[in-house]
Amino acid sequence: MKTNNFNMNISGSRLPVRRQSPFSSVKFFVFCHSLLQLAQLLVSGYMKSSISTIERRYGLSSRKSGLLASFNEVGNTLLIVFVSFFGSRVHRPRFIGGGALLAGIASLLMAMPHFLSGQYNYTDRIRSPSDNSSGLCQSDRTLSTTSSNQSCSLQENPAQQVVYPLLLLGQLLLGIGSVPIQPFGISFIDDYASKKNSPFYLGILLAVTAFGPAFGFITGSLMLRFYVDFDKIPKDQIKLNPRDLRWVGAWWLGFLVAACLLFLTALPYFFFPRNMSKEDDADDAESTQDCHQQKNPLQELSLLQFLKSFPRIALRTLRSPVYLLVVLAQVNLAALLAGLATFMAKFIERQFNQTVSVSSMMIGGVCIPLAVVGTVLGGVVMRRLSLSVSGAGRLCTAAIFLCMFSIIPMLFIGCSTQNVAGVFPNSSRGLLCSAGCRCPEEAFNPVCGSDGVEFRSPCHAGCITMEIDNTIINYTECQCVGGLGRASPGTCSSGCSDLLLPFMAMLGITSFIASLSQTPSFMMILRTVPTEDKSFAVGVQYMLFRVLAFMPGPVLYGTVIDTTCILWGRKCGKSTSCLYYNLDQFRHRFLGVQVIFAFGGLLCFMLTLVVLHRKAKRQEPQPESKGGY
């Protein structure tokens, strides 16, 4: 008689039964998918926290950086339609793992420009006390001209020319890689989780989805405290500090961290089966296998038939006035969010003279958590009050109406541009007295004069000598500076940084109030479309988000910000990123666009209430006629 070595030990007693593989458990899938979504959304949030740093490092306009921020939506939008078609026809876990690997490769591509480029050569770098040719007023510019020519030769390096296309490619692949992650993950969990546990699992994923970008901004805050070239030059050669307008943080470091996380979280998906047993549920006493055999009618179509029917079904869905108005309201709010997420950190940095690190922490630590709380509270209110579609519409309208009252005061909370000689407010001042210094056009090393006037560089201030006491630098004999004729490195403070706290309070309140409408508006969509069209309606909704809000939104905001620039940087005869903004115009136009989008959302919700009221009135029983006159 053969001995069963698997179940029997030497003494003949039975061994414990082998445990079930974790890869056949939907709970383990939820755990893995939460980690993956966290890593994927961390990349998205990190990109937005680093956008102004990348802009400064490679001399991009805000319009270009806005295009870069929105480019991942291009790949996502092009392929999201096919997710609706493939559904459960493919091995979803492997598709998710493949998408995560592609996103990891894209994250590596995003960091690649740092290794292809040379060192960050900011203007007016002073190498030693005896070499002051790059910063001080002097007639002989031979040394600085040579240095400038060397810098321009680096700019013309072929590797430098591919930086922006490489960043765009990375964003494009990042969008493509993220296509299967959330839709396939949610549908897989819903298929194999019990009816009791499915909402709980999906709630976990939604919470991670909400906090993922916050972790991205916080990661950005930590990484941008390191100097961009800390891996290329010794620490004692780093002369800038984070408060310097020329400071560039290690924007590339977070992409390497995110790539490692994506690769690690992608691996488990290649071990999950295509199908697994459904969780036991007392309500599912019948065979659960039949449930998985039920298919949406759309999945019975071939790919060609699906593509042909897509426009027809989309138009049928959009003909519902309530659906269309609610989606348009959400598109307006999504466009508002696109600008806030992409450029609000830069706005805080410039408006209140804060470091990029502090600005990113403000967004990740204040705005996003409050928005998450508002989203959850909106769902709780709707559940507790058992709101109908009309009730949900009234809640959304009230929330956005209050949001308008919290946005408008922010238009008046901020700083005006400091007095910068030759730039603002009198563009002619400071040019004549430093004319003999022959200051290079690209010179940018802000100094604050003892008379409170800021100058673009020591050269523009007419400073002839420099004193160094340990690490403290002072410029003396400055011809253009009144009073003591001295200047110190750095920008002159506008003196209104104390307004940051009330501004962040209003911004946090705005984020909280606006997010109250998210869950009710989503439920309005689900309750106003036919049951067979729900999945498709949600797909169309997210596609419109991308096409009408997330793709054009950052470009629109970046273009608006560029119109407020009063001094563009110059390098090798070409314009680079903006050096100085008219801060009042920056605040009014940037926040003004957000007010317009908030008003658009309010108008759409109000029209929704009108449509619902007329519909309810038509459905009321008509009183019986009592005869003629």
C-alpha positions in Angstrom: 0.0 0.0 0.0 1.4 3.3 -1.0 1.9 6.0 1.6 0.5 9.3 0.8 3.5 11.5 1.5 1.5 14.7 1.1 -1.1 13.9 3.7 0.8 11.5 6.1 3.9 12.1 8.1 6.4 9.4 9.2 4.4 8.5 12.3 1.3 7.9 10.2 -0.7 10.9 11.5 -2.4 13.2 9.0 -0.7 16.5 8.1 -2.8 19.7 7.9 -4.5 20.2 4.6 -2.6 22.5 2.2 -3.8 26.0 2.5 -5.6 27.6 -0.5 -3.3 29.8 -2.6 -3.7 33.6 -1.8 -4.0 34.2 -5.6 -7.4 32.5 -5.6 -8.8 34.9 -3.0 -10.6 38.0 -4.0 -9.5 39.6 -0.7 -5.9 39.3 -1.7 -6.8 40.8 -5.1 -8.4 43.8 -3.4 -5.2 44.2 -1.3 -2.9 44.0 -4.4 -5.2 46.3 -6.4 -5.2 48.9 -3.7 -1.4 49.0 -3.6 -1.3 49.2 -7.4 -3.8 52.1 -7.6 -1.9 53.9 -4.9 1.3 53.6 -6.9 -0.4 54.6 -10.2 -2.1 57.7 -8.7 1.1 58.6 -6.9 2.7 59.1 -10.3 -0.2 61.3 -11.4 -0.1 63.5 -8.3 3.7 63.6 -8.3 3.7 64.9 -11.9 1.5 67.7 -11.0 3.5 68.7 -7.9 6.7 68.8 -10.0 5.3 70.5 -13.1 6.5 74.0 -12.1 10.0 72.6 -11.3 10.2 70.8 -14.7 9.1 74.1 -16.2 11.9 76.0 -14.6 14.5 73.3 -15.2 13.9 73.1 -19.0 12.7 76.6 -19.7 9.1 75.7 -20.6 6.2 78.1 -20.7 3.1 77.4 -18.6 1.2 76.5 -21.7 3.8 73.8 -22.6 3.8 72.5 -19.1 0.0 72.4 -19.1 0.1 70.4 -22.4 2.6 68.0 -20.7 0.3 67.6 -17.7 -2.7 66.8 -19.8 -0.9 64.5 -22.3 -1.5 61.3 -20.4 -5.2 61.8 -21.0 -4.5 61.4 -24.8 -3.5 57.8 -24.6 -6.1 57.1 -22.0 -8.9 58.5 -24.1 -7.9 56.8 -27.3 -8.1 53.3 -25.7 -10.8 53.6 -23.0 -13.5 52.7 -25.6 -11.9 49.3 -26.1 -12.2 48.6 -22.3 -15.9 48.7 -22.7 -15.7 46.2 -25.5 -13.3 43.7 -24.1 -14.9 43.5 -20.6 -14.4 40.0 -19.3 -13.4 38.5 -22.6 -9.7 38.7 -21.7 -7.5 37.6 -18.8 -8.1 40.8 -16.8 -5.4 40.3 -14.1 -2.7 39.9 -16.7 -3.9 42.9 -18.6 -3.8 44.9 -15.4 -0.3 43.7 -14.7 0.8 44.5 -18.2 -0.6 48.0 -17.9 1.2 48.5 -14.6 4.5 47.4 -16.2 4.0 49.9 -19.0 3.2 52.6 -16.5 6.4 51.7 -14.7 8.4 52.0 -17.9 6.7 55.3 -18.6 7.7 56.6 -15.1 11.3 55.7 -15.9 11.1 57.6 -19.2 9.8 60.6 -17.3 13.0 60.6 -15.2 15.3 59.9 -18.2 15.9 63.6 -19.2 17.8 64.2 -16.0 20.4 61.6 -17.0 20.6 62.7 -20.6 21.0 66.4 -19.7 24.1 67.9 -18.3 24.2 69.8 -15.0 21.6 72.5 -14.3 23.4 75.7 -15.2 21.5 78.6 -13.7 22.6 82.1 -14.6 25.0 84.2 -12.6 26.5 81.3 -10.7 29.5 82.6 -8.7 32.3 80.1 -8.5 34.6 81.8 -6.1 35.3 85.3 -4.5 37.9 86.0 -7.1 35.6 85.0 -10.0 32.9 87.6 -10.0 32.5 87.9 -13.8 29.1 86.2 -13.8 27.4 88.5 -11.4 28.9 92.0 -10.9 29.0 95.2 -12.8 32.0 95.4 -15.1 32.8 96.5 -18.6 34.9 93.5 -19.6 32.5 90.6 -20.3 35.0 88.2 -21.9 34.8 85.5 -19.3 31.0 85.6 -19.1 30.6 85.6 -22.9 32.8 82.5 -23.0 30.7 80.8 -20.3 27.5 81.8 -22.1 28.8 80.3 -25.4 29.7 77.0 -23.6 26.2 77.0 -22.0 24.6 77.5 -25.4 26.6 74.7 -26.9 25.2 72.4 -24.2 21.7 73.6 -25.1 22.2 72.6 -28.8 23.3 69.1 -27.7 21.0 66.5 -29.4 20.3 64.9 -26.0 18.9 68.3 -24.8 16.6 68.6 -27.8 14.7 65.4 -27.0 13.9 66.3 -23.4 10.3 67.6 -24.1 9.4 64.9 -26.6 10.6 62.3 -24.1 8.5 63.8 -21.4 5.4 63.8 -23.7 6.1 60.2 -24.6 6.3 59.2 -21.0 3.0 60.9 -20.2 1.4 59.2 -23.3 2.6 55.7 -22.2 1.5 56.5 -18.6 -2.0 57.2 -19.9 -2.1 54.0 -22.0 -0.8 51.9 -19.1 -3.5 53.1 -16.8 -6.3 52.2 -19.1 -7.0 48.6 -17.9 -6.1 49.1 -14.2 -9.2 50.7 -12.7 -12.0 49.4 -15.0 -10.8 45.8 -15.1 -9.9 45.8 -11.4 -13.4 47.0 -10.4 -15.2 44.6 -12.7 -13.1 41.7 -11.6 -13.8 42.4 -7.9 -17.5 42.9 -8.6 -17.7 39.6 -10.4 -16.1 37.4 -7.7 -16.9 39.2 -4.4 -20.1 38.4 -2.5 -23.0 40.8 -2.7 -22.4 41.7 0.9 -18.6 42.4 0.6 -18.5 44.0 -2.9 -19.5 47.5 -1.7 -17.0 47.4 1.1 -14.2 46.3 -1.3 -15.1 49.0 -3.8 -15.2 51.6 -1.0 -11.6 50.7 -0.1 -10.6 51.2 -3.7 -12.4 54.6 -3.9 -10.7 55.7 -0.7 -7.3 54.8 -2.1 -8.2 56.5 -5.4 -8.9 59.7 -3.5 -5.8 59.6 -1.3 -3.4 58.5 -4.1 -2.9 62.0 -5.5 -2.4 63.4 -2.0 0.5 60.9 -1.5 1.9 62.1 -4.8 1.9 65.8 -3.7 3.4 64.9 -0.3 6.1 62.8 -2.1 6.8 65.8 -4.3 7.1 68.0 -1.3 9.8 65.7 0.1 11.7 65.1 -3.1 11.8 68.7 -4.2 13.8 69.6 -1.0 16.8 67.9 -2.6 18.8 69.8 -5.2 18.3 68.6 -8.8 21.9 67.6 -9.3 22.7 66.2 -5.9 23.8 63.0 -7.6 26.2 64.9 -9.9 28.0 67.4 -7.8 29.4 67.5 -4.2 27.2 68.9 -1.6 29.6 71.8 -0.8 29.3 73.0 -4.4 25.5 73.5 -4.1 25.1 77.3 -3.6 21.4 77.7 -4.0 18.7 77.2 -1.3 15.0 76.3 -1.8 13.9 79.9 -1.4 16.0 81.1 -4.3 13.9 81.7 -7.5 16.5 79.7 -9.4 16.2 76.6 -7.2 15.3 73.4 -8.9 14.5 70.4 -6.8 15.2 66.7 -7.6 12.0 66.3 -9.7 13.3 63.1 -11.3 13.7 61.2 -8.0 10.0 60.6 -7.3 9.6 59.0 -10.8 12.2 56.5 -10.0 10.6 55.6 -6.7 7.1 55.4 -8.4 8.6 53.1 -11.2 9.9 50.7 -8.5 6.6 50.7 -6.8 4.7 50.0 -10.0 7.0 47.1 -11.0 6.6 45.5 -7.6 2.8 45.9 -7.5 2.5 44.6 -11.0 4.1 41.2 -10.4 1.3 39.5 -8.4 -1.2 40.0 -11.3 0.6 37.4 -13.4 -0.2 34.8 -10.8 -3.9 35.4 -10.5 -6.2 33.1 -12.5 -8.5 34.3 -15.2 -11.5 33.2 -13.2 -11.9 32.4 -9.5 -14.6 31.0 -7.3 -17.1 33.6 -6.0 -17.0 34.3 -2.3 -19.5 32.4 -0.2 -22.6 34.5 0.5 -25.8 33.4 2.3 -27.8 35.3 -0.3 -26.1 33.4 -3.1 -27.2 29.9 -2.3 -27.7 29.1 -6.0 -24.9 28.2 -8.3 -22.9 31.3 -8.8 -21.3 30.1 -12.0 -24.5 30.9 -14.0 -24.1 34.6 -12.8 -20.8 34.9 -14.6 -22.2 33.4 -17.8 -24.7 36.3 -18.0 -23.3 38.9 -20.4 -24.1 42.4 -21.3 -25.7 42.5 -24.8 -22.8 44.7 -26.0 -20.4 41.8 -25.3 -22.2 39.6 -27.8 -21.0 41.9 -30.6 -17.8 41.7 -32.6 -15.3 44.5 -32.3 -16.3 45.9 -35.6 -20.0 45.7 -34.7 -19.2 47.3 -31.3 -17.4 50.3 -32.9 -20.3 50.8 -35.4 -22.9 50.8 -32.6 -20.8 53.0 -30.3 -21.9 56.4 -31.7 -25.6 55.3 -31.9 -25.6 54.2 -28.2 -23.7 57.3 -27.1 -26.2 59.6 -28.8 -29.1 57.7 -27.3 -27.5 58.2 -23.9 -26.8 61.8 -24.5 -30.4 62.5 -25.5 -31.5 62.2 -21.9 -31.6 65.9 -20.8 -30.9 65.1 -17.1 -27.9 62.9 -18.0 -26.5 65.5 -20.4 -26.9 68.4 -18.0 -25.4 66.6 -15.0 -22.5 65.4 -17.1 -21.9 69.0 -18.3 -22.0 70.2 -14.7 -19.4 67.6 -13.8 -17.3 68.6 -16.8 -17.2 72.2 -15.5 -16.2 71.0 -12.0 -13.6 68.6 -13.5 -12.1 71.5 -15.5 -11.9 73.6 -12.3 -10.2 70.6 -10.7 -7.7 70.2 -13.6 -6.5 73.8 -13.1 -6.3 73.6 -9.3 -4.4 70.3 -9.4 -1.9 71.4 -12.1 -1.1 75.0 -11.2 -2.3 75.7 -7.7 1.0 74.7 -6.1 2.8 77.2 -8.5 0.2 79.8 -7.7 0.9 79.5 -3.9 4.6 79.5 -4.6 4.6 82.8 -6.5 1.7 84.5 -4.8 2.9 84.1 -1.2 6.6 83.7 -1.8 6.7 80.0 -0.6 9.0 77.2 -1.7 7.8 74.5 -4.1 8.0 72.0 -1.3 5.7 73.9 1.0 3.2 74.6 -1.8 3.0 71.0 -2.7 2.5 70.0 0.9 -0.4 72.5 1.2 -2.2 70.8 -1.7 -1.5 67.3 -0.6 -2.0 67.8 3.1 -5.0 70.2 3.1 -7.0 70.5 -0.1 -7.1 66.8 -1.2 -8.0 65.4 2.3 -10.8 67.9 2.7 -12.1 67.0 -0.8 -12.1 63.3 0.3 -14.1 64.2 3.4 -16.6 66.2 1.4 -17.1 63.3 -1.1 -17.7 60.8 1.7 -20.1 63.3 3.6 -22.0 63.9 0.4 -22.7 60.1 0.1 -23.7 60.0 3.8 -26.1 62.9 3.5 -27.7 61.3 0.5 -28.1 58.0 2.3 -29.4 59.4 5.6 -32.0 61.6 3.9 -32.9 59.0 1.3 -32.7 61.7 -1.4 -34.5 61.3 -4.7 -33.0 62.4 -8.0 -34.6 65.9 -7.4 -33.2 66.0 -3.9 -29.8 65.1 -5.1 -30.0 67.8 -7.7 -31.0 70.4 -5.0 -28.0 69.2 -2.9 -25.6 69.7 -5.8 -27.0 73.1 -6.6 -26.8 74.3 -3.0 -23.2 73.0 -2.8 -22.0 74.7 -5.9 -23.9 77.9 -5.0 -22.0 78.0 -1.7 -18.8 77.2 -3.5 -19.2 80.4 -5.5 -19.3 82.4 -2.3 -16.0 80.8 -1.1 -14.1 81.2 -4.4 -14.9 84.9 -5.0 -13.2 86.2 -1.8 -10.0 84.4 -2.9 -9.8 86.9 -5.8 -8.9 89.6 -3.2 -6.6 87.6 -1.0 -3.0 87.8 -2.3 0.1 89.8 -2.9 1.0 92.4 -5.4 4.2 92.2 -7.4 7.2 93.7 -5.5 9.0 96.7 -7.0 11.5 95.2 -9.5 13.8 97.8 -11.1 13.5 97.8 -14.9 10.6 95.3 -14.8 7.7 96.5 -12.6 6.0 98.9 -12.1 8.2 101.4 -13.9 10.0 99.5 -16.7 12.5 102.2 -17.4 13.9 102.6 -13.9 17.2 100.8 -13.3 18.1 100.5 -16.9 20.1 103.7 -17.3 22.3 103.5 -14.2 23.5 100.0 -15.1 23.8 100.6 -18.8 27.6 100.8 -18.5 27.8 97.4 -16.8 26.8 95.6 -20.0 24.7 93.1 -18.1 24.0 89.9 -20.1 20.4 89.6 -21.3 20.0 86.2 -19.7 21.3 87.3 -16.3 19.0 86.3 -13.5 20.2 86.3 -9.9 17.7 88.4 -7.9 19.0 90.7 -5.2 17.2 93.0 -2.8 18.6 96.5 -2.4 18.9 98.2 0.9 16.2 100.6 -0.3 13.7 97.8 -0.7 13.9 97.7 -4.6 14.6 94.3 -6.2 17.0 93.9 -9.1 17.3 91.0 -11.6 21.0 90.5 -10.7 23.9 92.3 -8.9 24.9 93.5 -12.3 21.6 95.2 -12.9 21.9 96.8 -9.5 25.3 98.2 -10.5 27.1 96.4 -7.7 30.9 96.6 -8.1 32.2 94.5 -5.2 31.1 91.5 -3.2 31.7 90.6 0.5 31.6 87.1 1.8 31.5 86.5 5.5 31.5 82.7 6.0 28.5 81.8 3.8 26.8 85.2 4.0 27.1 87.2 0.8 26.6 91.0 0.5 27.0 93.2 -2.6 28.4 96.6 -2.0 29.0 99.8 -4.0 25.8 99.3 -5.9 25.3 102.3 -8.1 21.5 101.8 -8.7 20.6 101.2 -5.0 19.6 104.1 -2.9 20.6 104.7 0.7 23.5 102.5 1.8 24.1 101.2 -1.8 24.1 97.6 -0.6 22.2 94.5 -1.8 21.6 91.0 -0.5 20.9 87.8 -2.5 17.3 86.8 -2.9 14.0 88.4 -3.8 12.5 91.2 -1.8 9.5 89.9 0.2 6.1 91.4 -0.7 5.3 91.4 3.0 2.0 89.6 2.8 2.9 86.0 3.4 0.6 86.2 6.5 -2.3 86.0 4.0 -1.4 82.4 3.2 -3.3 81.1 6.1 -6.7 82.7 5.3 -6.2 81.9 1.6 -5.6 78.2 2.4 -8.6 78.2 4.8 -10.8 79.5 2.0 -9.3 77.1 -0.5 -9.9 74.1 1.8 -13.5 75.2 2.4 -14.0 75.5 -1.4 -12.5 72.0 -2.0 -14.8 70.5 0.8 -18.0 72.2 -0.4 -17.4 71.5 -4.1 -16.8 67.8 -3.4 -20.1 67.4 -1.6 -21.7 67.3 -5.1 -19.6 64.4 -6.4 -21.5 61.4 -5.0 -25.1 62.9 -5.5 -24.3 63.9 -9.1 -22.9 60.4 -9.8 -26.1 58.8 -8.3 -28.2 61.1 -10.5 -26.6 59.6 -13.6 -27.1 56.0 -12.4 -30.8 56.7 -11.6 -31.7 58.4 -14.8 -30.4 56.0 -17.5 -31.8 52.6 -18.4 -30.3 49.7 -16.4 -28.8 48.1 -19.5 -27.0 51.4 -20.4 -25.5 52.2 -16.9 -22.0 50.9 -17.5 -21.9 52.5 -20.9 -23.2 55.8 -19.6 -20.5 55.9 -17.0 -17.9 55.2 -19.7 -19.2 58.0 -21.8 -19.2 60.3 -18.7 -15.5 59.6 -18.1 -14.7 60.0 -21.7 -16.3 63.5 -21.8 -14.4 64.3 -18.6 -11.1 63.7 -20.5 -12.0 65.2 -23.8 -13.7 68.4 -22.4 -11.9 68.9 -19.1 -8.7 67.0 -18.3 -7.2 67.4 -21.8 -7.8 71.0 -22.6 -8.1 72.3 -19.0 -4.4 72.5 -18.1 -3.5 74.0 -21.5 -6.2 76.6 -21.0 -5.0 77.5 -17.5 -1.3 77.5 -18.6 -2.1 79.9 -21.5 -4.0 82.2 -19.1 -1.1 82.2 -16.7 1.4 83.0 -19.5 -0.6 86.2 -20.3 0.3 87.6 -16.9 4.1 87.2 -17.4 6.0 90.5 -17.3 9.5 89.2 -17.9 10.4 86.1 -19.8 13.8 84.4 -19.3 16.2 84.4 -22.2 18.9 81.8 -23.0 20.9 81.5 -26.2 18.5 84.0 -27.8 15.4 82.0 -27.0 12.6 82.6 -24.5 12.5 80.2 -21.5 10.2 80.1 -18.5 8.7 83.2 -16.9 10.8 85.0 -14.4 8.3 87.6 -13.0 4.5 87.7 -13.1 2.1 90.5 -12.5 0.7 88.8 -9.4 -2.5 90.7 -9.3 -3.3 89.7 -12.8 -2.1 86.1 -12.1 -4.5 85.9 -9.2 -7.5 87.5 -10.9 -7.2 85.6 -14.2 -6.3 82.2 -12.7 -9.0 82.2 -10.1 -11.4 84.0 -12.4 -11.3 81.0 -14.8 -12.2 78.8 -11.8 -15.1 81.1 -11.0 -16.4 80.8 -14.6 -16.3 77.0 -14.4 -18.0 77.0 -11.0 -20.7 79.2 -12.4 -21.1 76.9 -15.4 -21.6 73.9 -13.1 -24.1 75.9 -11.1 -26.1 76.8 -14.2 -26.2 73.2 -15.4 -27.4 71.9 -12.0 -30.1 74.7 -11.9 -31.3 73.7 -15.4 -31.4 70.1 -14.2 -33.8 71.1 -11.5 -36.0 72.9 -14.0 -36.1 69.7 -16.2 -36.9 67.5 -13.3 -39.6 69.8 -12.1 -41.3 69.9 -15.5 -41.0 66.1 -15.8 -42.6 65.7 -12.4 -45.4 68.1 -13.3 -46.2 66.2 -16.5 -46.4 62.9 -14.5 -48.9 64.4 -12.0 -52.5 63.1 -12.4 -54.6 65.7 -14.1 -57.8 66.8 -12.3 -61.0 65.6 -13.9 -62.8 68.1 -16.1 -66.0 69.6 -14.7 -67.4 70.6 -18.0 -67.4 73.6 -20.1 -68.3 77.2 -19.4 
